[in-house]
């Protein structure tokens, strides 16, 4: 299930936002799933912890200017 978030971010134009009630736990599980996948394509995705403490963003590295002028925010996905 968690690897699907990384894959969804990889397929998206900008990235995805994942809503959670425990950001630290989800962050740790996401990193573990990414490491276990051993997929070099996932290196194109970075994790961002935005000001909203109930979200984690998985964003493409080449998504320049994300959030500039409140544009191009990632698509929200609910786990």
N, C-alpha and C positions, 0 to 999 in steps of 0.2 A: 504493500500500500504506500509506504513512504517513498519508495523509489519512483512511484508514479508522479509525485509532485515534481521531482527533479526532471523527469521526462516531459512533463507538461510545460515546465519552464523552458526547456530546450526547444520545444516545438513552437512556442509562442514568439510573437514579434518582439516583445519587451521583457516579459516575465510574468510571474504570478504572485499574488498575495494570499497567504494562508492565514485564516483566522483561528486563534487558539485561546484557550483559557490558561495555559501554562507554557509560556514562550520558552523558558529555559529547558524544560523537559523535551519539548518538540524539537528545539534546535539541536540538542544532543542526539536525539534519535534520527533526525535528518542527516546529520554528519556521518553517523554510523552507517546508515543505509547507503549513502554515497560512497563511503570507503569500501564497503563490502561489494558494491556493484563493480568496482574496478573498471569503470568506463571512462576513458580519457575524454570523451565528448562532453562529459559533465563538467570538465574544467572551464567550459565557456560560461558557466553559471556561478554567480556569487550570491551569498546570503546577506541580506541587509536587515537590520533591526531598526525599523522606523520609529518615530516618536510614539506612535500608537502602540501601546504595550500589549495589545491583543492580536498583533499581526507579525508575521515573518514574510519577507519578500525574497523570492528566488528570481534573480534578474540576470539577463544576458549581459556579459561584460561589454559588448558593443552597443548597448542601449544608452548612447550618449545623452546627457541632459535629462535623465529621468527625474521627474518631479519639478523641473524648471517651469515656473509660472503655472503650477498645478496641472500640468499636462502629462500625458503618457504614463499614468500610474498603472501598475500591473493589474491584471484581471484578478478579482477576488475569488478564491476557491475556499469552500468550507469543507473541513475534513469530516 
